[in-house]
């Protein structure tokens, strides 16, 4: 496997006519490669179906279900993946990524797409942050982006198809300036509807509220919301509040008010209308939405001439060195190349070229002795080396109160603090490290780094899934708190706790809200008097948990946070982080640990960063750096070494 993703195929693997040359993206639904087409001698992008919830790569390279109970879901999803490829292959539009073919191999399916260098809108926004001190685009670029998205969406919807996953990383601005929609999410949405999970189905900040409920009606208005969210990010520098946070009190601030000095009022008003929380208040079609823009946008034009100029030059790059995009990943695939110019029917240009070539050849022959002297005198250039990472101390755990007097135990109760890691200290001169060859230390440190990066990818995917699940939990809590909840009853316990919600056989069953006398509040799904399913808890001190529950305890995917202090994302068992996940200590300096957790403690390979000052990749024990690893400082200097209980005890060059 590769160091980029432990589930990816080795580079150089041949799939039919295609040789895999690079990994250019991966997510919860699959992996995208840059590949070379041996038949046509061209570069393409290939997306592989590999849903991390249902499948894994075996030692033979085959993609297989994680177990017998996932076999049907995996096979069903593969068919939906191929259905999506067949549908997209019908499109030939300048603003939609072209699908060339699809095939089956290694027990799974592949989609082959055109590949072009370019930049995603997400990359544009990241570059503008460093150049313009804000993640927003200049107004002319925003207008061109809006035109491209409207044209592309109009063509998609005209064929009865939805995109379902519009976000900045799924819009590529090709090198010729044409914005292109990539990575349609129909297959992911279908899988979500079958498995009843939103994992890998939506991106919270750009998804409308109807995508949180898999059985709700979606349509063009859903894509329009997501496109408007992208435009909001491009205009204001930040995406709008995620839909789950807009339930009840809506914190959305209209662009027509906050950005009135920079854009035409009709343009901003059209974005605000498309970002309406309720689907029935949004424009029902792209045609209706376009009318809302008035004269702020050009008339619809499906020609490939609506181009966006390259972003402002990055001072850190040499002039003319345009950054290259790795093409089509889940978020970064690219579109068709522009057609070549027609051949010249007249020989005049050919004759002129022959004459010029003859003159140049004569000049080179005459100057050959001088060129030879210059070439033999040219100094060799040393190859640049790539730096690696540095150490840091882990965070404290959420300090929470003991179990509440409610019938079910409190999920955020008495969390054991994560031991603090001291600042790495240089080995004492009086006690030098016993003989250990530098080569051996470096080899073991590099092995630990490879393991840390592999688990880091798993932790990153799990954290993203946990955030999505937290959004589902907030939706369940909001539904439980509805004033008109069907068959709701009020139950008051002897300890003063009050429950308002659905009841069966005298027990809390269904949706409901429980408030304890001391201010603890739980809302969401209940079964047999205990939280079971999705829900949230808020403690009086501000600590909260949002995610899955089992037998009244936070168990499953979710997010636990004490605002301003710390935050955990991942999989929990009885309220403690267990398995791949993330722990972030908030404050003046943010400390982030990502890796494999056991009982709220990072054990085994992992990655730890301290603000912008250092990054450690290696082994941990009880939350401290322990074993081999590498640390990279702010100056990009890399130190390989061995740590014991957070202290550096041996280091290499």
C-alpha positions as CSV (number, residue, x, y, z in Angstrom):
1,X,0.0,0.0,0.0
2,X,1.0,3.7,-0.2
3,X,1.8,6.1,2.6
4,X,-1.0,8.4,1.3
5,X,-3.8,5.9,2.2
6,X,-3.4,2.4,3.6
7,X,-6.5,1.3,1.6
8,X,-5.2,2.5,-1.7
9,X,-3.7,0.3,-4.4
10,X,0.1,0.4,-4.9
11,X,1.1,2.9,-7.5
12,X,2.0,1.3,-10.8
13,X,-1.0,-1.2,-10.5
14,X,-2.6,-1.9,-13.9
15,X,-6.4,-1.9,-14.1
16,X,-7.3,-2.8,-17.7
17,X,-5.7,-0.2,-20.0
18,X,-4.9,2.1,-17.1
19,X,-1.7,2.4,-14.9
20,X,-2.3,4.1,-11.5
21,X,0.3,6.9,-11.1
22,X,-0.8,8.9,-8.0
23,X,-3.5,9.2,-5.4
24,X,-5.3,12.5,-5.8
25,X,-8.1,12.1,-3.2
26,X,-9.9,9.8,-0.9
27,X,-12.9,10.0,1.3
28,X,-15.5,7.9,3.0
29,X,-16.9,6.5,-0.3
30,X,-13.8,5.8,-2.3
31,X,-10.3,6.7,-3.6
32,X,-9.5,8.7,-6.7
33,X,-6.2,8.1,-8.7
34,X,-4.4,9.8,-11.5
35,X,-3.8,7.2,-14.2
36,X,-2.3,6.8,-17.6
37,X,-4.3,5.3,-20.4
38,X,-2.0,3.1,-22.3
39,X,-4.3,2.8,-25.3
40,X,-4.9,6.5,-25.9
41,X,-1.6,7.7,-24.3
42,X,-3.4,10.3,-22.1
43,X,-3.8,11.0,-18.4
44,X,-7.2,10.3,-16.8
45,X,-8.7,10.3,-13.4
46,X,-10.1,7.0,-12.0
47,X,-12.5,6.8,-9.0
48,X,-12.6,3.5,-7.1
49,X,-15.7,2.4,-5.1
50,X,-14.5,1.6,-1.6
51,X,-16.9,2.7,1.1
52,X,-15.0,2.6,4.4
53,X,-18.2,1.7,6.4
54,X,-18.8,-1.5,4.5
55,X,-15.5,-2.6,2.8
56,X,-11.8,-3.1,3.2
57,X,-8.8,-3.9,1.0
58,X,-7.6,-7.5,1.4
59,X,-4.0,-8.6,1.2
60,X,-4.5,-9.6,-2.4
61,X,-5.8,-6.2,-3.4
62,X,-9.4,-7.2,-3.7
63,X,-12.1,-5.0,-2.1
64,X,-14.3,-7.2,0.1
65,X,-17.1,-6.5,2.6
66,X,-16.1,-5.9,6.2
67,X,-18.2,-8.9,7.2
68,X,-21.1,-11.1,6.0
69,X,-23.7,-8.6,7.3
70,X,-22.2,-5.9,5.1
71,X,-22.2,-8.0,1.9
72,X,-25.6,-7.0,0.6
73,X,-25.1,-3.3,1.3
74,X,-21.7,-3.4,-0.4
75,X,-23.0,-5.1,-3.5
76,X,-26.1,-2.8,-3.7
77,X,-23.9,0.3,-3.4
78,X,-21.6,-0.9,-6.1
79,X,-24.5,-1.1,-8.5
80,X,-25.6,2.4,-7.6
81,X,-22.0,3.6,-8.2
82,X,-22.2,2.1,-11.7
83,X,-25.7,3.5,-12.3
84,X,-24.3,7.0,-11.5
85,X,-21.4,6.5,-13.9
86,X,-23.8,5.5,-16.6
87,X,-26.0,8.6,-16.0
88,X,-23.0,11.0,-16.0
89,X,-21.6,9.4,-19.2
90,X,-24.6,10.9,-21.0
91,X,-23.4,14.5,-20.3
92,X,-21.2,16.5,-22.5
93,X,-21.2,20.0,-21.1
94,X,-18.4,22.5,-20.5
95,X,-19.4,22.8,-16.8
96,X,-19.8,19.1,-16.0
97,X,-16.9,16.6,-15.6
98,X,-17.0,14.1,-18.5
99,X,-17.2,10.4,-17.7
100,X,-15.3,8.3,-20.3
101,X,-16.2,4.8,-19.2
102,X,-16.7,2.5,-16.2
103,X,-15.4,-1.0,-15.4
104,X,-15.3,-3.7,-12.8
105,X,-12.1,-5.2,-11.3
106,X,-10.7,-6.2,-7.9
107,X,-14.1,-7.1,-6.6
108,X,-15.3,-3.4,-7.0
109,X,-16.1,-0.8,-9.6
110,X,-14.2,2.1,-11.2
111,X,-15.3,5.3,-13.1
112,X,-12.8,6.7,-15.6
113,X,-13.0,10.5,-16.1
114,X,-11.2,13.2,-18.1
115,X,-8.3,14.7,-16.2
116,X,-7.2,18.4,-16.5
117,X,-4.9,20.4,-14.4
118,X,-6.7,23.1,-12.4
119,X,-7.7,24.3,-9.0
120,X,-10.7,23.6,-6.8
121,X,-12.6,26.5,-5.4
122,X,-11.5,25.3,-2.0
123,X,-7.9,25.8,-3.0
124,X,-8.7,29.2,-4.4
125,X,-10.3,30.2,-1.1
126,X,-7.3,28.8,0.9
127,X,-4.9,30.8,-1.3
128,X,-6.9,34.0,-1.0
129,X,-6.7,33.6,2.8
130,X,-2.9,33.9,2.7
131,X,-2.9,36.6,0.1
132,X,-5.8,38.8,1.0
133,X,-6.3,38.0,4.7
134,X,-9.7,36.5,4.2
135,X,-11.2,33.4,2.5
136,X,-13.2,35.1,-0.2
137,X,-12.9,35.8,-3.9
138,X,-12.9,39.1,-5.8
139,X,-16.4,40.0,-7.0
140,X,-15.6,39.4,-10.7
141,X,-14.5,35.9,-9.9
142,X,-17.6,35.3,-7.8
143,X,-19.8,36.4,-10.6
144,X,-18.1,34.0,-13.1
145,X,-18.3,31.2,-10.6
146,X,-22.1,31.8,-10.2
147,X,-22.6,31.8,-14.0
148,X,-20.7,28.5,-14.3
149,X,-22.6,26.8,-11.5
150,X,-26.0,27.9,-12.8
151,X,-25.2,26.7,-16.3
152,X,-23.9,23.4,-15.1
153,X,-26.8,22.8,-12.7
154,X,-29.3,23.8,-15.3
155,X,-28.0,21.1,-17.6
156,X,-27.9,18.4,-14.8
157,X,-31.5,19.2,-13.7
158,X,-32.8,19.2,-17.2
159,X,-31.9,15.5,-17.4
160,X,-33.7,14.7,-14.2
161,X,-30.5,14.3,-12.2
162,X,-29.3,15.9,-9.0
163,X,-25.7,16.6,-7.9
164,X,-26.3,16.3,-4.1
165,X,-22.8,17.2,-3.0
166,X,-22.0,20.7,-4.2
167,X,-19.2,22.3,-2.1
168,X,-16.0,24.2,-2.9
169,X,-13.8,21.1,-3.3
170,X,-16.3,19.7,-5.8
171,X,-15.9,22.6,-8.2
172,X,-12.8,22.7,-10.3
173,X,-11.6,25.8,-12.2
174,X,-9.7,24.4,-15.1
175,X,-6.5,25.8,-16.4
176,X,-8.5,27.5,-19.3
177,X,-10.7,29.2,-16.6
178,X,-13.9,27.2,-16.9
179,X,-15.5,26.1,-13.6
180,X,-16.6,22.5,-13.7
181,X,-18.9,20.5,-11.4
182,X,-17.4,17.1,-10.3
183,X,-18.0,14.2,-7.9
184,X,-21.8,13.8,-8.0
185,X,-23.2,12.3,-4.8
186,X,-26.2,10.3,-6.0
187,X,-24.7,6.9,-5.2
188,X,-23.7,8.1,-1.7
189,X,-27.2,9.4,-1.1
190,X,-28.7,6.1,-2.2
191,X,-26.4,4.2,0.2
192,X,-27.5,6.5,3.0
193,X,-31.1,5.9,2.3
194,X,-30.6,2.1,2.4
195,X,-28.4,2.0,5.5
196,X,-30.1,4.8,7.4
197,X,-26.9,6.6,8.1
198,X,-25.6,10.0,6.8
199,X,-22.0,9.0,7.0
200,X,-20.1,10.3,3.9
201,X,-23.4,11.5,2.4
202,X,-23.3,15.2,3.2
203,X,-21.0,18.1,4.1
204,X,-22.7,19.9,6.9
205,X,-21.9,23.5,6.0
206,X,-23.1,23.2,2.5
207,X,-26.0,20.6,2.9
208,X,-29.7,21.8,3.2
209,X,-31.8,20.6,6.1
210,X,-33.7,18.0,3.9
211,X,-30.4,16.0,3.4
212,X,-30.2,15.3,7.1
213,X,-33.5,13.3,6.9
214,X,-32.9,10.6,4.4
215,X,-36.6,10.0,3.7
216,X,-37.3,13.7,3.1
217,X,-38.0,15.0,-0.4
218,X,-35.1,16.5,-2.3
219,X,-35.0,18.3,-5.6
220,X,-33.4,21.1,-7.6
221,X,-33.9,23.4,-4.6
222,X,-31.5,21.2,-2.6
223,X,-28.7,21.7,-5.1
224,X,-29.5,25.4,-5.3
225,X,-29.1,25.7,-1.5
226,X,-25.6,24.0,-1.7
227,X,-24.6,26.2,-4.7
228,X,-25.7,29.3,-2.8
229,X,-23.7,28.1,0.3
230,X,-20.6,28.0,-1.9
231,X,-21.3,31.5,-3.2
232,X,-21.8,32.7,0.4
233,X,-18.3,31.4,1.3
234,X,-16.8,33.1,-1.8
235,X,-18.6,36.4,-1.0
236,X,-18.3,36.5,2.8
237,X,-15.1,34.5,3.4
238,X,-17.0,31.9,5.5
239,X,-19.8,29.4,4.7
240,X,-23.2,29.9,6.2
241,X,-24.2,28.3,9.5
242,X,-24.8,24.6,9.0
243,X,-28.5,23.7,8.5
244,X,-28.7,21.6,11.7
245,X,-27.7,24.7,13.8
246,X,-30.5,26.7,12.1
247,X,-33.3,24.6,13.7
248,X,-35.4,26.9,16.0
249,X,-33.4,30.1,16.3
250,X,-31.8,30.8,12.9
251,X,-28.4,32.6,13.2
252,X,-28.1,33.3,9.5
253,X,-27.2,36.9,8.6
254,X,-28.3,38.0,5.1
255,X,-25.6,38.9,2.7
256,X,-27.8,41.8,1.5
257,X,-27.0,43.4,4.8
258,X,-23.4,42.3,5.6
259,X,-22.0,42.6,2.1
260,X,-24.1,45.4,0.6
261,X,-21.1,47.6,-0.2
262,X,-19.4,45.1,-2.5
263,X,-22.1,43.6,-4.7
264,X,-25.3,44.4,-6.6
265,X,-28.3,44.1,-4.2
266,X,-30.1,41.7,-6.6
267,X,-27.1,39.3,-6.6
268,X,-26.9,39.1,-2.8
269,X,-30.6,38.9,-2.4
270,X,-30.7,35.9,-4.8
271,X,-28.1,34.1,-2.7
272,X,-30.0,34.8,0.5
273,X,-33.3,33.5,-1.0
274,X,-31.6,30.3,-2.1
275,X,-30.2,29.8,1.4
276,X,-33.7,29.9,3.0
277,X,-33.9,27.2,5.7
278,X,-37.2,25.8,4.5
279,X,-37.2,24.2,1.1
280,X,-40.5,25.7,0.1
281,X,-39.1,29.2,0.5
282,X,-36.2,28.6,-2.0
283,X,-36.4,28.9,-5.8
284,X,-37.8,25.7,-7.1
285,X,-35.6,25.6,-10.3
286,X,-32.4,27.1,-11.7
287,X,-34.5,29.1,-14.1
288,X,-36.4,30.7,-11.3
289,X,-33.2,31.3,-9.4
290,X,-31.5,33.0,-12.4
291,X,-34.4,35.4,-12.7
292,X,-33.8,36.5,-9.1
293,X,-30.2,37.6,-10.0
294,X,-31.7,40.2,-12.5
295,X,-29.0,41.9,-14.5
296,X,-26.2,41.0,-12.1
297,X,-25.5,37.9,-14.2
298,X,-25.2,37.5,-17.9
299,X,-27.9,35.6,-19.9
300,X,-27.6,31.9,-19.6
301,X,-24.8,30.7,-22.0
302,X,-23.7,27.1,-22.2
303,X,-20.7,27.8,-24.3
304,X,-17.3,27.1,-22.8
305,X,-16.3,30.8,-22.9
306,X,-17.3,31.8,-19.4
307,X,-13.8,31.7,-17.9
308,X,-12.4,32.6,-14.6
309,X,-8.9,34.2,-14.6
310,X,-6.2,32.6,-12.5
311,X,-6.0,33.7,-8.9
312,X,-3.7,36.4,-7.7
313,X,-0.1,35.3,-7.8
314,X,1.2,33.8,-4.7
315,X,4.3,35.8,-3.6
316,X,5.9,32.5,-2.4
317,X,5.8,31.1,-6.0
318,X,7.9,32.1,-8.9
319,X,6.2,34.0,-11.7
320,X,4.3,31.8,-14.1
321,X,4.5,28.7,-11.9
322,X,0.8,27.9,-11.8
323,X,-0.1,25.5,-9.0
324,X,-1.2,22.1,-10.3
325,X,-4.3,20.3,-9.0
326,X,-4.1,16.5,-8.6
327,X,-7.3,16.3,-10.6
328,X,-10.4,14.4,-9.6
329,X,-10.5,13.5,-6.0
330,X,-13.6,13.4,-3.9
331,X,-13.5,17.0,-4.3
332,X,-10.8,17.4,-6.9
333,X,-11.6,15.8,-10.2
334,X,-11.3,17.7,-13.4
335,X,-13.0,18.1,-16.8
336,X,-12.6,17.9,-20.6
337,X,-9.7,19.4,-22.4
338,X,-10.5,22.1,-24.9
339,X,-10.7,20.7,-28.5
340,X,-7.5,21.2,-30.6
341,X,-7.6,24.0,-33.3
342,X,-8.5,22.9,-36.8
343,X,-5.6,21.9,-39.1
344,X,-4.2,24.5,-41.4
345,X,-5.4,23.8,-45.0
346,X,-2.6,25.9,-46.6
347,X,1.1,24.9,-46.8
348,X,2.4,28.5,-46.2
349,X,2.9,28.1,-42.5
350,X,4.5,24.6,-42.9
351,X,7.1,26.0,-45.4
352,X,7.9,28.9,-43.1
353,X,8.5,26.5,-40.2
354,X,10.8,24.4,-42.3
355,X,12.9,27.5,-43.2
356,X,13.1,28.6,-39.6
357,X,14.1,25.2,-38.4
358,X,16.9,25.1,-41.0
359,X,18.3,28.5,-39.8
360,X,18.1,27.4,-36.2
361,X,19.9,24.1,-36.9
362,X,22.7,26.0,-38.7
363,X,23.1,28.4,-35.8
364,X,23.4,25.5,-33.3
365,X,26.0,23.8,-35.5
366,X,28.2,26.9,-35.6
367,X,27.8,27.6,-31.9
368,X,28.5,23.9,-30.9
369,X,32.0,24.4,-29.5
370,X,30.8,27.3,-27.2
371,X,27.8,25.3,-26.1
372,X,29.9,22.3,-25.3
373,X,32.2,24.4,-23.1
374,X,29.3,25.9,-21.2
375,X,27.6,22.6,-20.6
376,X,30.8,20.9,-19.3
377,X,31.4,23.8,-16.9
378,X,27.8,23.8,-15.5
379,X,27.7,22.8,-11.8
380,X,25.5,20.0,-10.6
381,X,22.5,20.8,-8.4
382,X,21.9,18.9,-5.2
383,X,18.5,17.3,-4.7
384,X,16.4,19.0,-2.1
385,X,15.4,16.9,0.9
386,X,12.0,16.9,2.4
387,X,11.6,17.7,6.1
388,X,9.6,15.8,8.6
389,X,7.9,16.6,12.1
390,X,8.4,17.9,16.1
391,X,6.8,17.1,19.8
392,X,4.1,18.5,22.0
393,X,2.1,18.0,25.2
394,X,-1.4,16.4,25.2
395,X,-4.6,18.2,26.5
396,X,-6.7,17.8,29.6
397,X,-9.9,15.9,29.3
398,X,-13.4,17.5,29.7
399,X,-14.0,18.1,33.4
400,X,-17.6,17.2,34.0
401,X,-19.9,16.6,36.8
402,X,-20.9,13.3,38.4
403,X,-23.9,11.3,37.3
404,X,-27.1,13.3,37.2
405,X,-30.1,12.4,39.3
406,X,-32.0,11.5,36.1
407,X,-32.9,7.8,35.8
408,X,-30.2,7.3,33.2
409,X,-26.5,8.0,34.1
410,X,-24.9,11.2,32.8
411,X,-22.8,10.6,29.7
412,X,-20.2,13.3,30.4
413,X,-19.5,12.2,34.0
414,X,-16.1,12.3,35.7
415,X,-13.7,12.0,32.8
416,X,-10.1,11.1,33.8
417,X,-7.7,13.8,32.8
418,X,-5.2,13.0,30.1
419,X,-1.7,13.1,31.6
420,X,0.2,16.3,30.6
421,X,3.3,15.9,28.4
422,X,6.3,18.0,29.4
423,X,8.2,20.0,26.9
424,X,10.8,17.9,25.1
425,X,14.1,18.1,26.9
426,X,17.5,17.6,25.4
427,X,19.4,14.5,26.7
428,X,21.4,15.3,29.8
429,X,25.1,15.6,28.9
430,X,26.0,13.5,32.0
431,X,23.9,10.6,30.8
432,X,24.4,10.0,27.1
433,X,22.3,7.5,25.3
434,X,23.9,4.1,25.1
435,X,25.2,3.1,21.8
436,X,22.5,3.1,19.2
437,X,23.5,3.5,15.6
438,X,22.0,6.6,14.0
439,X,20.9,4.5,11.0
440,X,18.9,2.1,13.3
441,X,17.2,5.0,15.2
442,X,16.3,6.7,11.9
443,X,14.8,3.5,10.5
444,X,12.7,2.8,13.6
445,X,11.6,6.5,13.7
446,X,10.5,6.3,10.0
447,X,8.6,3.1,10.6
448,X,6.8,4.8,13.5
449,X,6.0,7.8,11.3
450,X,4.5,5.5,8.6
451,X,2.3,3.8,11.2
452,X,1.3,7.2,12.6
453,X,0.3,8.6,9.2
454,X,-1.8,5.5,8.5
455,X,-3.8,5.8,11.7
456,X,-4.0,9.6,11.2
457,X,-6.0,9.0,8.0
458,X,-8.4,6.6,9.8
459,X,-8.8,9.1,12.7
460,X,-9.5,11.9,10.2
461,X,-12.2,9.9,8.4
462,X,-13.7,8.9,11.8
463,X,-13.7,12.5,13.0
464,X,-15.5,13.7,9.9
465,X,-18.1,10.9,10.3
466,X,-18.5,11.8,14.0
467,X,-19.2,15.4,13.1
468,X,-21.9,14.3,10.6
469,X,-23.4,12.1,13.3
470,X,-23.4,15.0,15.7
471,X,-25.4,17.0,13.2
472,X,-28.0,14.1,13.0
473,X,-28.1,14.1,16.8
474,X,-28.9,17.9,16.8
475,X,-31.7,17.3,14.3
476,X,-33.2,14.5,16.5
477,X,-32.9,16.8,19.6
478,X,-34.7,19.6,17.7
479,X,-37.5,17.3,16.7
480,X,-37.8,16.0,20.2
481,X,-38.2,19.6,21.5
482,X,-41.0,20.5,19.0
483,X,-44.0,22.0,20.7
484,X,-46.4,20.0,18.6
485,X,-44.7,16.6,19.1
486,X,-47.2,13.9,18.4
487,X,-48.5,11.9,21.5
488,X,-46.2,13.9,23.8
489,X,-46.8,13.6,27.6
490,X,-45.2,15.2,30.7
491,X,-43.7,13.0,33.4
492,X,-42.2,14.3,36.6
493,X,-39.9,12.1,38.6
494,X,-39.5,12.1,42.4
495,X,-36.1,13.7,42.1
496,X,-37.6,16.7,40.3
497,X,-36.5,15.6,36.8
498,X,-39.1,16.5,34.1
499,X,-39.7,14.7,30.8
500,X,-41.8,16.0,28.0
501,X,-42.1,13.6,25.0
502,X,-43.4,10.3,23.7
503,X,-44.3,7.5,26.1
504,X,-45.1,3.8,25.8
505,X,-46.2,1.6,28.7
506,X,-45.4,4.4,31.2
507,X,-41.8,4.7,30.0
508,X,-39.9,7.2,27.9
509,X,-40.1,5.8,24.4
510,X,-39.6,7.7,21.1
511,X,-38.6,11.4,21.0
512,X,-38.5,13.5,24.1
513,X,-36.6,15.9,26.3
514,X,-35.5,15.2,29.9
515,X,-34.5,18.1,32.2
516,X,-33.0,17.4,35.6
517,X,-33.4,19.6,38.6
518,X,-29.8,20.7,38.5
519,X,-30.0,21.8,34.8
520,X,-28.8,18.7,32.9
521,X,-30.8,18.4,29.7
522,X,-31.0,15.4,27.3
523,X,-33.0,15.5,24.1
524,X,-33.4,12.9,21.3
525,X,-34.4,9.3,20.9
526,X,-35.5,7.2,23.9
527,X,-36.2,3.5,24.5
528,X,-37.3,1.9,27.8
529,X,-36.6,5.0,29.8
530,X,-33.0,5.4,28.5
531,X,-31.4,7.4,25.6
532,X,-31.0,5.1,22.7
533,X,-30.1,6.2,19.2
534,X,-29.3,9.8,18.4
535,X,-29.4,12.7,20.9
536,X,-27.7,15.4,22.8
537,X,-26.8,16.3,26.4
538,X,-26.1,19.7,27.9
539,X,-24.6,20.0,31.4
540,X,-24.9,23.1,33.6
541,X,-21.2,23.9,33.2
542,X,-21.6,24.1,29.4
543,X,-20.1,20.6,28.6
544,X,-22.1,18.8,25.9
545,X,-22.3,15.6,23.9
546,X,-23.9,15.2,20.5
547,X,-24.0,11.8,18.8
548,X,-25.1,8.2,19.3
549,X,-26.3,6.6,22.5
550,X,-26.7,3.1,23.9
551,X,-28.3,2.2,27.2
552,X,-28.3,5.8,28.4
553,X,-24.6,6.4,27.7
554,X,-22.7,8.1,24.9
555,X,-21.7,5.1,22.8
556,X,-21.0,5.3,19.1
557,X,-20.0,8.1,16.9
558,X,-20.3,11.6,18.2
559,X,-18.7,14.9,19.5
560,X,-18.0,15.8,23.1
561,X,-17.0,19.3,23.9
562,X,-16.5,21.8,26.7
563,X,-16.7,25.1,24.8
564,X,-13.4,27.0,24.9
565,X,-11.6,24.2,26.8
566,X,-11.5,21.0,24.7
567,X,-13.3,18.9,22.1
568,X,-13.3,15.2,21.1
569,X,-14.5,13.7,17.9
570,X,-14.7,10.0,17.2
571,X,-16.2,6.8,18.6
572,X,-17.2,6.6,22.2
573,X,-17.9,3.7,24.6
574,X,-19.7,4.7,27.8
575,X,-18.7,8.3,27.4
576,X,-15.0,7.7,26.7
577,X,-13.1,8.0,23.4
578,X,-12.4,4.6,22.0
579,X,-10.8,3.8,18.6
580,X,-9.7,6.2,15.9
581,X,-10.5,9.8,16.9
582,X,-9.4,13.3,17.7
583,X,-8.8,15.3,20.9
584,X,-8.3,19.1,20.6
585,X,-7.3,21.3,23.6
586,X,-8.6,24.8,23.0
587,X,-7.0,28.0,24.3
588,X,-4.1,30.3,23.4
589,X,-2.3,27.4,21.8
590,X,-4.4,24.6,20.2
591,X,-3.1,21.1,20.9
592,X,-4.5,18.4,18.7
593,X,-3.9,14.6,19.1
594,X,-5.2,12.2,16.4
595,X,-4.8,8.4,16.5
596,X,-6.1,5.3,18.2
597,X,-7.7,5.9,21.6
598,X,-8.3,3.5,24.5
599,X,-10.3,4.7,27.5
600,X,-9.8,8.4,26.7
601,X,-6.0,7.9,26.3
602,X,-4.0,8.0,23.1
603,X,-2.1,4.7,22.9
604,X,-0.1,3.4,19.9
605,X,0.7,5.3,16.7
606,X,-0.6,8.9,16.4
607,X,0.0,12.5,15.5
608,X,0.2,15.5,17.8
609,X,0.4,19.2,16.8
610,X,1.0,22.2,19.0
611,X,-0.4,25.3,17.2
612,X,1.9,26.2,14.4
613,X,5.1,25.5,16.4
614,X,5.6,21.7,16.0
615,X,4.2,18.4,14.9
616,X,5.0,15.0,16.3
617,X,4.4,11.7,14.4
618,X,5.1,8.5,16.2
619,X,4.2,6.3,19.2
620,X,2.2,7.2,22.3
621,X,1.6,5.6,25.7
622,X,-1.0,6.9,28.1
623,X,-1.4,10.1,26.1
624,X,2.3,10.9,26.1
625,X,5.0,10.5,23.4
626,X,6.6,7.2,24.1
627,X,8.7,5.2,21.7
628,X,10.1,6.2,18.3
629,X,9.0,9.1,16.2
630,X,9.8,12.4,14.4
631,X,9.1,15.9,15.3
632,X,9.0,18.9,12.9
633,X,9.5,22.4,14.3
634,X,8.2,25.7,13.0
635,X,11.5,26.1,11.1
636,X,10.8,22.8,9.3
637,X,13.7,21.2,11.0
638,X,13.1,17.5,11.6
639,X,14.3,15.5,14.6
640,X,14.1,11.7,14.7
641,X,14.3,10.1,18.1
642,X,13.0,8.0,21.0
643,X,10.8,9.3,23.7
644,X,9.9,8.1,27.2
645,X,6.9,9.5,29.0
646,X,6.9,12.6,26.9
647,X,10.7,13.3,27.1
648,X,13.2,13.0,24.3
649,X,15.9,10.5,25.4
650,X,17.7,9.8,22.2
651,X,17.9,11.7,18.9
652,X,19.5,11.3,15.5
653,X,20.4,13.8,12.8
